Amino acid sequence: MTTAHTSTEPLVVDIAIVGGAMAGATLALGLAKLSATLSATLSSATLARPLRIALIEAHVANNNHPGFDARSIAIAHGSIFELTRLGIWPKLQHLGTAIENIHVSDRGHFGMTELNAKPLGLDALGQVVELARVGNVLFDELQKSSVSVFCPAKVTDLQAQTDGHLLTLDNGTQLHCQLLVAADGANSVVRQHLQQPTEQVNFDQTAVVANVITDQPHQHWAYERFTQTGPLALLPMTSVPSTPSTQARYSLVWALPPAKADELKNADKAEFLAALQQAFGHRVGRFIDVGQRVSYPLTLSYMPRPIYHRCIFVGNAAQTLHPIAGQGFNLGLRDVVGLLKVLEHAFSSNTATEIDLGSSAIVHQYLAARQADRDSTLNNIEFLVRGFSNQYWPLVAGRNIGLRLLSWLPPLKRPVAQTAMGWR
């Protein structure tokens, strides 16, 4: 899959993307589409040639890829709109399971509410996809695109220069780019090379993630249940051929204290299912099976300024969220879309023959464009985690009254639903 480059001179590109998981692959495909659109609509004086785009990814897209593993994610309605506009969602649509309704409850208390697609005039609030299957499709599309893909390949050296960045890969290939985009996840190699700081909020929780089967169909319902240990989410999934129609498959994300998470991750199947049933209740029927369980610590990690000299950080390289409300990929996609819009504006408003895509002006335009949405989402996520994991009785009463008000006063649901769907 690695693009051949035999010259001893560095391969010169306009934009190099390090990291080819969801955010990086989507950005690369979006840039290829933008280049084709600009070539068709702008004069040769403004865009003398197609954009030269390189994508460097350390892992082949399979179940062992850390960005395309066995997990599932919820893609919000607003994200579906943007992916459709980029020409990507039509390629992924067959992999999605619609979320038509969301049930939210606070275990042991009276607070609960529902968010429903139909009153909003929508077919679905979002779609659930399995990352491993998405990864295969995205990499197939990259192979058909104008993007130069280096995979598997790792960045071993990175030098910031006046006019760009010089990247050295583990196969000896060197690339020079005007603009470097880091989309290489929470442990970003680019961020480490450039020695950029992050801030972290430790929630003292660990997520246990698994696929589970119940003895009742899911009817396209998703669930967010707040418990004393943290949120427990169930996302509806497409059934596999071996699953009877009377059963359902869900993606489970269960936040627990670290010691309890380790205990349940390693518990036998019957013990795990009994604990899950006790925590969640019987709203989805009886839990009858569970697949492989994995776990990871839950923190809020973010860069105060997700930019550097000729470098922009997007997705998990810029911020890693707690999975509550399922906003991680959706925020990362808005990073991607924001960058594409800034670059499109740079070309459409500039009459110069050559545009410096890594200029300070473009990098800071991106920062300004993303600031408000990013800050708001980070603050809201921390508020939700703190507010719904706290058993201080005034907070318990307040959040349960709030959930009930959403049920009693349906007009209040619209702004909540719009936020959940990624509308900005």
C-alpha positions as CSV (number, residue, x, y, z in Angstrom):
1,M,0.0,0.0,0.0
2,T,3.0,2.3,0.5
3,T,3.5,4.8,-2.3
4,A,6.8,4.3,-4.1
5,H,9.3,7.1,-3.9
6,T,12.8,6.2,-5.1
7,S,14.4,9.6,-5.4
8,T,17.1,10.6,-2.9
9,E,15.5,14.0,-2.7
10,P,12.5,14.6,-0.4
11,L,9.0,14.1,-1.9
12,V,7.5,17.6,-1.9
13,V,3.8,17.8,-1.0
14,D,1.5,20.6,-0.1
15,I,-0.1,18.8,2.9
16,A,1.1,15.8,4.9
17,I,-1.3,14.1,7.2
18,V,0.2,11.9,9.9
19,G,-2.4,9.3,11.1
20,G,-4.9,7.5,8.9
21,A,-7.7,6.5,11.2
22,M,-11.2,8.1,11.1
23,A,-10.1,11.8,11.2
24,G,-7.0,11.4,9.1
25,A,-8.5,9.2,6.4
26,T,-11.6,11.5,6.2
27,L,-9.5,14.6,5.9
28,A,-7.3,13.0,3.1
29,L,-10.4,12.0,1.1
30,G,-11.9,15.5,1.8
31,L,-8.8,17.2,0.5
32,A,-8.7,15.0,-2.6
33,K,-12.4,16.0,-3.3
34,L,-11.6,19.7,-2.6
35,S,-8.6,19.5,-5.0
36,A,-10.8,18.1,-7.8
37,T,-13.5,20.7,-7.2
38,L,-11.0,23.6,-7.2
39,S,-9.4,22.3,-10.4
40,A,-12.8,22.3,-12.1
41,T,-13.9,25.7,-10.8
42,L,-10.9,27.9,-10.4
43,S,-8.7,29.4,-13.1
44,S,-5.2,28.0,-13.7
45,A,-3.8,31.2,-12.3
46,T,-5.3,30.5,-8.9
47,L,-4.7,26.7,-8.8
48,A,-1.9,25.8,-11.2
49,R,-2.0,22.1,-10.3
50,P,-3.9,19.6,-8.1
51,L,-3.1,19.6,-4.4
52,R,-0.3,17.2,-3.5
53,I,-1.5,15.3,-0.4
54,A,0.3,12.6,1.5
55,L,-1.1,10.3,4.2
56,I,1.3,8.5,6.6
57,E,-0.2,5.7,8.6
58,A,1.6,3.3,10.9
59,H,-0.9,0.4,10.7
60,V,-2.7,-1.5,8.0
61,A,-6.5,-1.2,8.4
62,N,-7.6,-4.4,10.1
63,N,-8.9,-5.5,13.6
64,N,-5.4,-4.8,15.1
65,H,-5.4,-1.2,14.0
66,P,-5.8,1.0,17.1
67,G,-8.0,3.4,15.3
68,F,-10.1,0.7,13.5
69,D,-10.5,-1.9,16.2
70,A,-13.5,-3.8,17.3
71,R,-15.3,-0.8,18.8
72,S,-18.4,0.9,17.4
73,I,-19.1,4.6,17.4
74,A,-22.2,6.7,17.0
75,I,-22.0,9.1,14.1
76,A,-24.4,12.0,14.8
77,H,-26.9,13.3,12.3
78,G,-24.9,16.5,11.7
79,S,-21.8,14.4,11.0
80,I,-23.7,12.2,8.5
81,F,-24.6,15.4,6.7
82,E,-21.0,16.5,6.4
83,L,-19.8,13.0,5.4
84,T,-22.5,13.0,2.7
85,R,-21.3,16.3,1.4
86,L,-17.8,15.0,1.3
87,G,-19.0,12.0,-0.7
88,I,-17.9,9.5,2.0
89,W,-21.2,8.5,3.7
90,P,-22.7,6.9,0.6
91,K,-19.7,4.5,0.7
92,L,-20.3,3.7,4.4
93,Q,-24.1,3.8,4.6
94,H,-24.6,0.1,4.2
95,L,-22.5,-0.4,7.4
96,G,-24.8,1.8,9.6
97,T,-27.4,0.9,12.1
98,A,-29.9,3.8,12.7
99,I,-30.5,5.3,16.1
100,E,-34.1,6.4,16.0
101,N,-34.6,6.9,19.7
102,I,-32.4,7.5,22.7
103,H,-33.5,6.7,26.3
104,V,-31.6,8.5,29.1
105,S,-32.1,7.5,32.8
106,D,-30.5,8.0,36.2
107,R,-30.3,4.6,37.9
108,G,-32.0,4.4,41.3
109,H,-33.7,7.8,40.8
110,F,-36.8,9.2,39.0
111,G,-35.1,11.1,36.3
112,M,-35.5,9.8,32.7
113,T,-36.3,11.2,29.3
114,E,-36.3,10.2,25.6
115,L,-35.0,11.8,22.5
116,N,-36.9,10.8,19.3
117,A,-36.1,11.3,15.6
118,K,-39.7,11.5,14.3
119,P,-40.8,14.7,16.2
120,L,-37.7,16.4,14.6
121,G,-38.8,15.3,11.2
122,L,-35.8,12.9,10.8
123,D,-35.4,9.3,10.0
124,A,-32.6,8.9,12.6
125,L,-30.7,10.8,15.2
126,G,-27.5,9.1,14.1
127,Q,-25.9,5.9,12.9
128,V,-23.8,3.3,14.6
129,V,-20.8,1.8,12.7
130,E,-18.2,-0.7,13.5
131,L,-14.7,0.9,13.2
132,A,-13.0,-2.2,11.7
133,R,-15.4,-2.4,8.8
134,V,-15.3,1.4,8.3
135,G,-11.5,1.3,8.1
136,N,-11.5,-1.2,5.3
137,V,-13.9,1.0,3.2
138,L,-11.9,4.2,3.8
139,F,-8.6,2.6,2.8
140,D,-10.2,1.2,-0.3
141,E,-11.3,4.7,-1.2
142,L,-7.9,6.2,-0.5
143,Q,-6.3,3.7,-2.9
144,K,-8.6,5.0,-5.6
145,S,-7.9,8.7,-4.8
146,S,-5.1,11.1,-5.7
147,V,-3.7,10.8,-2.2
148,S,-0.2,9.4,-1.8
149,V,-0.5,6.8,1.0
150,F,2.4,5.6,3.0
151,C,1.2,2.6,5.0
152,P,2.5,0.9,7.0
153,A,5.0,3.7,7.8
154,K,6.0,5.6,10.9
155,V,7.5,9.0,11.3
156,T,10.9,8.6,12.9
157,D,12.1,12.2,12.6
158,L,10.4,15.6,12.2
159,Q,12.2,18.9,11.5
160,A,10.3,22.2,11.6
161,Q,11.7,24.5,8.9
162,T,11.0,28.0,7.8
163,D,8.9,27.0,4.8
164,G,7.5,23.7,6.1
165,H,8.3,20.4,7.8
166,L,10.7,17.7,6.8
167,L,9.5,14.2,7.8
168,T,11.6,11.1,7.7
169,L,9.8,7.7,7.7
170,D,11.0,4.4,9.0
171,N,11.6,3.2,5.5
172,G,14.0,6.1,4.8
173,T,11.6,8.1,2.7
174,Q,11.6,11.8,3.3
175,L,8.7,14.2,2.7
176,H,8.6,18.0,2.8
177,C,5.2,19.7,3.3
178,Q,4.0,23.3,3.6
179,L,1.3,22.2,6.1
180,L,1.5,19.3,8.5
181,V,-1.7,17.9,9.9
182,A,-1.4,15.7,13.0
183,A,-4.3,13.2,13.1
184,D,-2.3,10.5,14.9
185,G,-4.4,10.0,18.0
186,A,-4.1,10.6,21.8
187,N,-0.4,9.6,21.9
188,S,0.4,11.8,18.9
189,V,4.0,11.2,17.6
190,V,3.9,14.6,15.9
191,R,3.0,16.3,19.2
192,Q,5.8,14.5,21.0
193,H,8.3,15.5,18.3
194,L,7.2,19.2,18.5
195,Q,7.1,19.0,22.3
196,Q,3.6,20.5,22.5
197,P,1.8,20.4,25.9
198,T,-1.5,18.9,26.8
199,E,-3.8,19.3,29.8
200,Q,-5.5,16.4,31.4
201,V,-8.5,15.8,33.6
202,N,-8.6,12.4,35.2
203,F,-12.1,11.2,36.0
204,D,-10.8,8.1,37.9
205,Q,-12.9,5.9,35.6
206,T,-12.1,3.0,33.3
207,A,-14.3,2.0,30.3
208,V,-15.1,-1.6,29.7
209,V,-16.1,-2.0,26.1
210,A,-17.7,-5.1,24.6
211,N,-20.4,-6.3,22.2
212,V,-23.4,-7.9,24.1
213,I,-26.5,-9.8,23.0
214,T,-30.0,-9.5,24.5
215,D,-33.0,-11.7,24.1
216,Q,-35.1,-8.9,22.6
217,P,-34.8,-6.9,19.3
218,H,-33.3,-3.4,19.8
219,Q,-35.9,-1.6,17.6
220,H,-33.2,1.1,16.9
221,W,-33.1,2.3,20.5
222,A,-29.9,3.6,22.1
223,Y,-29.5,3.9,25.9
224,E,-27.5,6.2,28.2
225,R,-27.9,5.1,31.9
226,F,-26.1,7.1,34.6
227,T,-25.1,4.9,37.5
228,Q,-23.2,5.6,40.7
229,T,-19.9,4.5,39.1
230,G,-20.4,6.4,35.8
231,P,-22.4,6.2,32.6
232,L,-23.4,3.0,30.9
233,A,-24.2,3.2,27.2
234,L,-25.7,0.8,24.8
235,L,-25.7,1.4,21.0
236,P,-27.8,-0.7,18.6
237,M,-25.7,-2.8,16.1
238,T,-26.5,-4.7,13.0
239,S,-27.1,-8.4,13.7
240,V,-24.7,-11.0,12.4
241,P,-26.1,-13.9,10.5
242,S,-25.8,-16.2,13.5
243,T,-28.0,-13.9,15.6
244,P,-31.7,-14.9,15.7
245,S,-34.2,-12.1,14.8
246,T,-35.6,-12.2,18.3
247,Q,-32.3,-11.1,19.7
248,A,-30.2,-7.9,19.4
249,R,-26.6,-7.0,19.4
250,Y,-25.4,-3.8,21.2
251,S,-22.1,-2.1,21.6
252,L,-21.5,-1.6,25.4
253,V,-19.4,1.2,27.0
254,W,-19.5,0.9,30.8
255,A,-17.6,3.4,32.9
256,L,-16.4,2.0,36.2
257,P,-13.8,2.6,39.0
258,P,-10.5,1.2,37.7
259,A,-10.4,-1.8,40.2
260,K,-14.0,-2.8,39.4
261,A,-13.4,-2.5,35.7
262,D,-10.4,-4.8,35.9
263,E,-12.4,-7.3,38.0
264,L,-15.3,-7.4,35.5
265,K,-13.1,-7.4,32.4
266,N,-11.6,-10.6,33.7
267,A,-14.7,-12.1,35.3
268,D,-16.3,-15.2,33.7
269,K,-19.2,-14.6,31.3
270,A,-22.0,-15.4,33.8
271,E,-20.6,-13.1,36.5
272,F,-20.2,-10.2,34.0
273,L,-23.7,-10.6,32.5
274,A,-25.2,-10.7,36.0
275,A,-23.4,-7.5,37.0
276,L,-24.4,-5.8,33.8
277,Q,-28.0,-6.8,34.3
278,Q,-28.0,-5.5,37.8
279,A,-26.5,-2.1,36.7
280,F,-28.7,-1.6,33.7
281,G,-32.0,-3.3,34.5
282,H,-34.3,-5.1,32.1
283,R,-35.4,-2.4,29.7
284,V,-33.6,-4.2,26.8
285,G,-34.6,-7.6,28.1
286,R,-32.1,-10.2,29.4
287,F,-28.4,-10.0,28.6
288,I,-27.5,-13.5,27.3
289,D,-24.0,-13.2,25.8
290,V,-20.9,-11.0,25.7
291,G,-17.9,-10.9,23.3
292,Q,-14.3,-10.0,24.0
293,R,-13.9,-7.3,26.6
294,V,-11.3,-4.5,26.5
295,S,-10.8,-1.6,28.8
296,Y,-9.1,1.8,28.7
297,P,-8.7,4.7,31.2
298,L,-11.1,7.6,30.8
299,T,-9.6,11.1,30.8
300,L,-10.2,14.4,29.2
301,S,-7.0,15.3,27.4
302,Y,-6.6,18.4,25.2
303,M,-4.1,20.8,23.7
304,P,-4.8,24.4,24.9
305,R,-3.8,25.6,21.4
306,P,-4.1,22.8,18.8
307,I,-1.7,24.5,16.3
308,Y,2.0,25.1,16.0
309,H,4.3,26.4,13.3
310,R,2.8,25.2,10.0
311,C,1.0,22.4,11.9
312,I,-2.6,21.8,12.8
313,F,-3.8,19.1,15.2
314,V,-7.2,17.5,14.6
315,G,-9.3,14.7,16.3
316,N,-7.9,12.8,19.1
317,A,-4.4,14.3,18.5
318,A,-6.0,17.7,19.6
319,Q,-8.4,16.4,22.2
320,T,-9.5,13.0,23.7
321,L,-13.0,13.0,25.2
322,H,-14.8,10.9,27.8
323,P,-17.3,8.7,25.8
324,I,-20.3,10.2,27.6
325,A,-22.7,11.5,24.9
326,G,-20.6,10.0,22.2
327,Q,-19.0,13.2,20.9
328,G,-15.4,12.1,20.3
329,F,-15.5,11.4,16.5
330,N,-18.2,14.0,15.9
331,L,-16.0,16.8,17.4
332,G,-13.0,15.4,15.4
333,L,-15.0,15.5,12.2
334,R,-15.9,19.1,12.8
335,D,-12.1,19.8,13.1
336,V,-11.7,18.2,9.7
337,V,-14.6,20.1,8.1
338,G,-13.4,23.3,9.7
339,L,-9.9,22.9,8.2
340,L,-11.4,22.1,4.7
341,K,-13.5,25.2,4.9
342,V,-10.5,27.4,5.8
343,L,-8.5,26.0,2.9
344,E,-11.3,26.3,0.5
345,H,-11.8,30.0,1.5
346,A,-8.1,30.6,1.1
347,F,-8.2,29.5,-2.5
348,S,-11.5,31.1,-3.4
349,S,-10.5,34.5,-2.0
350,N,-6.9,34.6,-3.1
351,T,-5.8,35.6,-6.6
352,A,-2.1,34.7,-6.1
353,T,-0.6,32.0,-8.3
354,E,0.8,30.2,-5.3
355,I,-0.9,30.0,-1.9
356,D,1.2,29.1,1.1
357,L,-1.1,26.5,2.8
358,G,1.0,26.5,6.0
359,S,1.1,30.2,6.5
360,S,0.5,31.7,9.9
361,A,-2.7,33.3,8.6
362,I,-4.3,30.0,7.5
363,V,-3.2,28.2,10.7
364,H,-4.6,31.0,12.9
365,Q,-7.8,31.2,10.8
366,Y,-8.4,27.5,11.6
367,L,-7.7,28.1,15.3
368,A,-10.3,31.0,15.4
369,A,-12.9,29.0,13.5
370,R,-12.7,26.0,15.9
371,Q,-12.3,27.8,19.2
372,A,-15.9,28.3,20.3
373,D,-17.2,24.9,19.3
374,R,-14.2,23.1,20.8
375,D,-14.3,25.0,24.1
376,S,-18.1,24.5,24.4
377,T,-17.9,20.8,23.8
378,L,-15.0,20.2,26.2
379,N,-16.8,22.2,29.0
380,N,-20.1,20.4,28.4
381,I,-18.4,16.9,28.5
382,E,-16.7,17.7,31.8
383,F,-19.9,19.1,33.2
384,L,-21.9,15.9,32.3
385,V,-19.3,13.6,33.7
386,R,-19.0,15.5,37.0
387,G,-22.7,16.2,37.3
388,F,-23.9,12.6,36.6
389,S,-21.2,10.8,38.5
390,N,-21.7,12.8,41.7
391,Q,-24.0,11.5,44.4
392,Y,-24.2,14.8,46.4
393,W,-28.0,15.0,46.9
394,P,-28.6,18.6,45.6
395,L,-26.9,17.6,42.3
396,V,-28.9,14.3,42.2
397,A,-32.1,16.2,42.6
398,G,-31.2,18.9,40.1
399,R,-30.2,16.5,37.3
400,N,-33.3,14.3,37.9
401,I,-35.6,17.3,37.8
402,G,-33.9,18.4,34.6
403,L,-34.4,15.0,32.9
404,R,-38.1,15.0,34.0
405,L,-38.6,18.6,32.6
406,L,-37.4,17.3,29.3
407,S,-40.1,14.7,29.3
408,W,-42.8,17.1,30.6
409,L,-41.9,20.0,28.3
410,P,-41.1,18.5,24.8
411,P,-40.0,21.9,23.3
412,L,-37.0,21.8,25.7
413,K,-35.8,18.6,23.9
414,R,-35.1,20.2,20.6
415,P,-31.9,22.1,21.6
416,V,-30.7,19.0,23.6
417,A,-31.3,16.8,20.6
418,Q,-29.7,19.2,18.2
419,T,-26.5,19.3,20.4
420,A,-26.5,15.4,20.5
421,M,-26.9,15.3,16.7
422,G,-23.9,17.6,16.2
423,W,-25.9,20.6,14.8
424,R,-23.8,23.8,15.1
